[in-house]
């Protein structure tokens, strides 16, 4: 769990200090006060671009000195990230005071989030679903971020070479395709492991009060097709004509089915889609707790406002039962009256205050 969080010139927070004394951290305030900004800061303590997927320079406070800093104490280890004013697009990470790659954050903290923007996860394109899938996978397979970064880097280099295929060095293409094959296989295997373990966990869950989902991974590759590396070599001319790589785990999609209705999530109501997401998130948190010995940190942005009292109470009960540290936002403190013991904070114009209720 995060024992101490400090922000400096992050979004609309000039400085903030939060020291949780309970597993639930409740942030209430008006829209635009800076509640989600705090959740975004916590999400930056994991590899990637955070819960908004924003550019680093957009996270810098407009009236600040040009950089930002986020630091947290986790089990006696200080994790820090931010950017300097002189390099607002270059992320810096320090773990225990030592400069480290961002991917190393996954070894210390697993973080999963649910935001209102994700309500359209099943309706929008596959890119968002892949990112959601990879965040869940990362919490169980910390090395997933390294495989993803190296796969993407090799693919970008290959695409550049395919821009002028006639003059491209075939040996360099061979090396890149071999690298994509190795890291791509690791990506696909970790995703498949996650989906299988989630389906097994969800099979034991009741259909109410949250909908029970079933996950499947979809790709254009046929079952038993040749390994990715040799296939990429065979498809160079096709990919060169398309201007991009058309085979590989970067084309994979996540399909979710509402089990009780036998219906694809994309065809379900907005409320049902939210319930499906919550079911996945809760089952995943239980898997992480069993695998890592502690549940992930959960960031739930405005989730209580979209649940009826029955589902809201059931959600709080499930969260208490798993012992996770949960950061939740809401515009009204009444939404959290059934939570029980919690660190209750009021957020106003980028300032954070302790709240009595």
VMD Tcl script that draws the C-alpha trace (Angstrom):
set ca {
  {0.00 0.00 0.00}
  {0.98 3.61 -0.46}
  {1.89 5.00 2.96}
  {2.61 8.55 1.84}
  {1.98 10.45 -1.41}
  {3.38 13.86 -2.34}
  {2.71 15.92 -5.45}
  {4.62 18.93 -6.73}
  {3.37 21.09 -9.60}
  {1.26 18.22 -10.92}
  {-1.82 19.31 -12.90}
  {-3.65 21.86 -10.69}
  {-1.82 20.82 -7.49}
  {1.05 23.14 -6.57}
  {1.86 20.78 -3.71}
  {-0.08 18.12 -1.86}
  {0.63 15.61 0.87}
  {-1.62 12.63 1.56}
  {-0.87 10.17 4.36}
  {-3.57 7.47 4.33}
  {-4.49 5.91 7.64}
  {-7.11 3.51 6.27}
  {-7.38 1.23 3.26}
  {-10.09 3.42 1.70}
  {-9.06 6.91 0.56}
  {-12.13 8.93 -0.40}
  {-11.70 12.14 -2.40}
  {-14.75 14.36 -2.67}
  {-15.25 17.75 -4.27}
  {-16.79 19.59 -7.17}
  {-16.04 18.74 -10.76}
  {-12.71 20.24 -11.78}
  {-11.41 20.45 -8.21}
  {-8.52 18.05 -8.89}
  {-9.80 14.71 -7.58}
  {-9.01 12.73 -10.72}
  {-5.64 14.46 -10.93}
  {-4.67 12.76 -7.67}
  {-5.72 9.38 -9.05}
  {-3.71 10.11 -12.19}
  {-0.68 10.90 -10.05}
  {-0.99 7.52 -8.32}
  {-1.36 5.79 -11.69}
  {1.97 7.31 -12.78}
  {3.64 5.10 -10.15}
  {3.18 2.25 -12.64}
  {4.77 1.85 -16.08}
  {2.96 3.61 -18.91}
  {1.24 6.95 -19.39}
  {-1.22 6.86 -16.52}
  {-4.99 6.62 -16.44}
  {-5.53 9.44 -18.91}
  {-2.80 8.39 -21.34}
  {-1.73 12.03 -21.50}
  {1.52 13.53 -22.69}
  {3.97 14.27 -19.87}
  {4.16 17.99 -20.62}
  {0.36 18.22 -20.22}
  {0.68 17.08 -16.60}
  {2.84 20.07 -15.63}
  {1.01 22.75 -13.63}
  {0.51 25.78 -15.86}
  {1.61 28.28 -13.22}
  {4.53 26.14 -12.06}
  {8.24 26.16 -12.79}
  {7.93 23.80 -15.76}
  {8.33 20.31 -14.28}
  {6.42 18.07 -11.90}
  {7.19 15.47 -9.26}
  {5.30 12.55 -7.71}
  {6.69 10.54 -4.81}
  {5.29 7.73 -2.71}
  {6.47 5.53 0.13}
  {5.58 1.87 -0.50}
  {6.64 -0.72 2.08}
  {9.58 1.42 3.14}
  {10.77 2.08 -0.43}
  {10.50 5.54 -1.99}
  {9.15 5.58 -5.54}
  {9.39 8.79 -7.50}
  {8.62 9.99 -11.00}
  {8.34 13.28 -12.83}
  {9.87 15.54 -15.45}
  {12.37 18.37 -15.30}
  {11.55 21.80 -16.67}
  {14.42 21.44 -19.13}
  {13.02 18.15 -20.53}
  {9.22 18.10 -20.08}
  {8.80 15.12 -22.43}
  {11.35 12.87 -20.72}
  {10.10 10.88 -17.79}
  {12.43 10.33 -14.86}
  {11.98 7.51 -12.34}
  {13.81 6.91 -9.07}
  {13.38 3.85 -6.86}
  {15.02 3.98 -3.47}
  {16.83 7.13 -4.60}
  {18.38 5.40 -7.63}
  {17.58 6.33 -11.23}
  {15.62 3.41 -12.72}
  {13.65 2.47 -15.83}
  {9.91 3.07 -15.60}
  {9.23 -0.63 -16.13}
  {10.91 -1.36 -12.77}
  {7.97 0.30 -10.97}
  {5.91 -2.84 -11.68}
  {8.14 -4.80 -9.31}
  {7.00 -2.67 -6.37}
  {3.40 -1.73 -7.02}
  {0.47 -3.13 -8.99}
  {-2.12 -0.49 -9.91}
  {-5.43 -0.95 -11.72}
  {-8.01 1.72 -12.45}
  {-11.55 2.26 -13.66}
  {-12.56 5.66 -15.01}
  {-15.72 7.10 -16.65}
  {-13.82 7.21 -19.96}
  {-13.66 3.40 -19.83}
  {-17.46 3.15 -19.99}
  {-17.07 2.92 -23.77}
  {-14.34 0.27 -23.59}
  {-16.47 -2.35 -25.33}
  {-17.83 0.11 -27.91}
  {-14.63 1.75 -29.09}
  {-11.72 0.31 -31.07}
  {-9.49 -2.59 -30.04}
  {-6.57 -0.33 -29.02}
  {-8.25 0.67 -25.77}
  {-9.14 -2.92 -24.96}
  {-5.54 -4.02 -25.57}
  {-4.26 -1.33 -23.21}
  {-6.79 -2.44 -20.58}
  {-5.77 -6.07 -21.08}
  {-2.08 -5.20 -20.82}
  {-2.55 -3.26 -17.59}
  {-4.25 -6.27 -16.05}
  {-1.55 -8.57 -17.40}
  {1.24 -6.34 -16.08}
  {-0.03 -6.69 -12.52}
  {0.45 -10.47 -12.73}
  {3.48 -10.51 -15.04}
  {5.77 -7.53 -14.21}
  {8.04 -8.42 -17.14}
  {5.15 -7.79 -19.55}
  {6.09 -4.11 -19.84}
  {9.63 -4.96 -20.97}
  {8.39 -7.38 -23.63}
  {5.86 -4.81 -24.82}
  {8.43 -1.99 -25.06}
  {10.94 -4.13 -26.94}
  {8.32 -5.52 -29.29}
  {7.05 -2.02 -30.13}
  {10.59 -0.69 -30.64}
  {11.47 -3.55 -33.01}
  {8.21 -3.08 -34.92}
  {8.80 0.65 -35.38}
  {12.31 -0.05 -36.70}
  {10.97 -2.72 -39.06}
  {8.26 -0.41 -40.37}
  {10.87 2.26 -41.13}
  {12.97 -0.24 -43.09}
  {9.93 -1.46 -45.01}
  {9.41 2.12 -46.18}
  {12.17 1.41 -48.71}
  {12.19 -2.35 -48.93}
  {14.51 -2.54 -51.94}
  {17.40 -0.93 -50.07}
  {16.65 -2.44 -46.65}
  {19.30 -4.68 -45.11}
  {17.76 -8.19 -45.05}
  {19.98 -9.26 -42.14}
  {18.76 -6.31 -40.06}
  {15.18 -7.17 -40.97}
  {15.82 -10.78 -39.93}
  {17.12 -9.62 -36.55}
  {14.15 -7.30 -35.95}
  {11.64 -9.97 -36.94}
  {13.34 -12.49 -34.67}
  {13.10 -10.00 -31.82}
  {9.43 -9.34 -32.57}
  {8.79 -13.07 -32.64}
  {10.41 -13.65 -29.26}
  {8.81 -10.74 -27.44}
  {5.52 -11.15 -29.30}
  {5.26 -14.76 -28.13}
  {5.86 -13.66 -24.54}
  {3.16 -10.98 -24.84}
  {0.61 -13.39 -26.27}
  {1.39 -16.06 -23.68}
  {1.05 -13.66 -20.74}
  {-2.26 -12.32 -22.07}
  {-3.60 -15.83 -22.61}
  {-2.56 -16.80 -19.08}
  {-4.37 -13.78 -17.67}
  {-7.55 -14.51 -19.63}
  {-7.57 -18.17 -18.58}
  {-7.02 -17.35 -14.91}
  {-9.68 -14.64 -14.94}
  {-12.21 -16.95 -16.58}
  {-11.50 -19.59 -13.94}
  {-11.98 -17.06 -11.15}
  {-15.12 -15.60 -12.71}
  {-16.69 -19.02 -13.21}
  {-17.22 -19.22 -9.44}
  {-18.85 -15.80 -9.21}
  {-22.65 -15.37 -9.03}
  {-24.49 -13.60 -11.84}
  {-25.73 -10.91 -9.40}
  {-25.41 -8.21 -8.23}
  {-22.64 -7.77 -10.82}
  {-22.81 -9.30 -14.28}
  {-20.55 -12.32 -14.86}
  {-18.28 -11.93 -17.88}
  {-16.28 -14.39 -19.95}
  {-13.10 -13.26 -21.72}
  {-11.65 -14.38 -25.05}
  {-8.69 -13.18 -27.07}
  {-9.25 -12.60 -30.76}
  {-6.62 -12.27 -33.47}
  {-6.35 -12.63 -37.22}
  {-3.85 -15.48 -36.91}
  {-5.21 -18.99 -37.46}
  {-4.77 -21.66 -34.81}
  {-1.43 -23.42 -35.21}
  {-0.05 -20.90 -37.72}
  {3.70 -20.61 -38.12}
  {5.67 -18.61 -35.53}
  {5.56 -14.85 -35.83}
  {9.20 -14.28 -36.82}
  {9.15 -16.42 -40.00}
  {5.66 -15.19 -40.85}
  {6.83 -11.57 -40.72}
  {9.69 -12.41 -43.10}
  {7.21 -13.95 -45.52}
  {4.86 -10.93 -45.27}
  {7.41 -8.17 -45.90}
  {6.03 -7.15 -49.28}
  {2.45 -7.08 -47.99}
  {3.43 -5.00 -44.96}
  {5.54 -2.66 -47.10}
  {2.53 -2.01 -49.35}
  {0.31 -1.39 -46.31}
  {2.90 0.84 -44.62}
  {2.63 -1.07 -41.34}
  {2.95 -4.52 -39.78}
  {-0.30 -6.44 -40.18}
  {0.45 -9.54 -38.06}
  {1.34 -9.87 -34.40}
  {0.01 -9.35 -30.87}
  {-0.44 -5.61 -31.55}
  {-3.49 -6.66 -33.61}
  {-5.06 -8.72 -30.82}
  {-8.45 -7.80 -29.35}
  {-10.28 -8.61 -26.13}
  {-13.80 -9.97 -26.47}
  {-16.09 -10.04 -23.42}
  {-19.43 -11.86 -23.19}
  {-22.23 -11.37 -20.65}
  {-22.61 -15.02 -19.59}
  {-26.17 -14.92 -18.26}
  {-27.48 -13.25 -21.42}
  {-25.10 -14.96 -23.86}
  {-24.53 -11.53 -25.35}
  {-21.42 -9.63 -26.42}
  {-20.56 -6.80 -24.03}
  {-20.81 -4.28 -26.86}
  {-24.52 -5.12 -27.19}
  {-25.26 -4.74 -23.46}
  {-26.61 -1.65 -21.76}
  {-24.29 0.97 -20.29}
  {-25.09 -0.23 -16.77}
  {-24.40 -3.84 -17.72}
  {-21.08 -2.88 -19.30}
  {-20.08 -1.06 -16.11}
  {-21.05 -4.14 -14.08}
  {-18.99 -6.38 -16.40}
  {-15.95 -4.13 -15.95}
  {-16.34 -4.17 -12.18}
  {-16.58 -7.96 -12.16}
  {-13.36 -8.23 -14.16}
  {-11.60 -5.72 -11.92}
  {-12.63 -7.43 -8.68}
  {-11.69 -10.91 -9.93}
  {-8.36 -9.55 -11.15}
  {-7.62 -7.94 -7.78}
  {-8.18 -11.30 -6.09}
  {-5.79 -12.99 -8.55}
  {-3.10 -10.37 -7.94}
  {-3.50 -10.76 -4.18}
  {-3.00 -14.51 -4.46}
  {-0.07 -14.20 -6.87}
  {1.88 -11.31 -5.35}
  {0.84 -11.73 -1.74}
  {-0.98 -8.39 -1.77}
  {-3.82 -6.94 -3.82}
  {-3.25 -4.14 -6.32}
  {-3.94 -0.52 -5.53}
  {-7.37 0.24 -7.01}
  {-8.24 3.64 -8.47}
  {-12.00 4.04 -8.94}
  {-12.95 7.38 -10.46}
  {-16.60 8.39 -9.96}
  {-17.61 4.72 -9.81}
  {-20.10 4.99 -6.92}
  {-22.28 7.60 -8.66}
  {-23.17 5.15 -11.44}
  {-24.26 2.29 -9.19}
  {-27.61 1.78 -7.49}
  {-27.52 1.44 -3.68}
  {-27.58 -2.39 -3.83}
  {-24.58 -2.65 -6.16}
  {-22.78 0.17 -4.36}
  {-23.07 -1.61 -1.04}
  {-22.00 -4.91 -2.62}
  {-18.96 -3.20 -4.16}
  {-17.85 -1.74 -0.82}
  {-18.27 -5.15 0.84}
  {-16.16 -6.87 -1.82}
  {-13.44 -4.24 -1.58}
  {-13.27 -4.49 2.21}
  {-13.08 -8.26 1.96}
  {-10.05 -8.28 -0.32}
  {-8.05 -5.82 1.81}
  {-6.97 -3.65 -1.13}
  {-6.01 -0.01 -0.84}
  {-8.78 1.78 -2.73}
  {-8.74 5.39 -3.92}
  {-12.22 6.60 -4.87}
  {-13.56 9.94 -6.06}
  {-17.05 11.40 -5.92}
  {-18.81 14.74 -5.94}
  {-20.84 13.92 -2.82}
  {-19.67 12.42 0.47}
  {-23.09 10.76 0.88}
  {-22.10 8.26 -1.82}
  {-19.57 6.80 0.61}
  {-21.64 6.76 3.80}
  {-21.61 2.93 3.87}
  {-17.86 2.57 3.42}
  {-17.03 2.67 7.13}
  {-13.50 3.56 8.23}
  {-11.72 5.62 5.61}
  {-9.31 8.48 5.02}
  {-11.77 11.15 3.90}
  {-10.36 14.08 1.97}
  {-11.96 17.17 0.47}
  {-10.43 18.57 -2.71}
  {-10.97 22.23 -3.60}
  {-9.17 24.10 -6.38}
  {-6.08 21.92 -6.21}
  {-5.90 21.85 -2.41}
  {-6.48 18.78 -0.25}
  {-8.03 18.93 3.23}
  {-8.97 16.33 5.80}
  {-12.72 15.91 5.98}
  {-14.62 14.88 9.08}
  {-17.35 13.07 7.12}
}
mol new
graphics top color blue
foreach p $ca { graphics top sphere $p radius 0.5 }
foreach p [lrange $ca 0 end-1] q [lrange $ca 1 end] { graphics top cylinder $p $q radius 0.2 }
display resetview
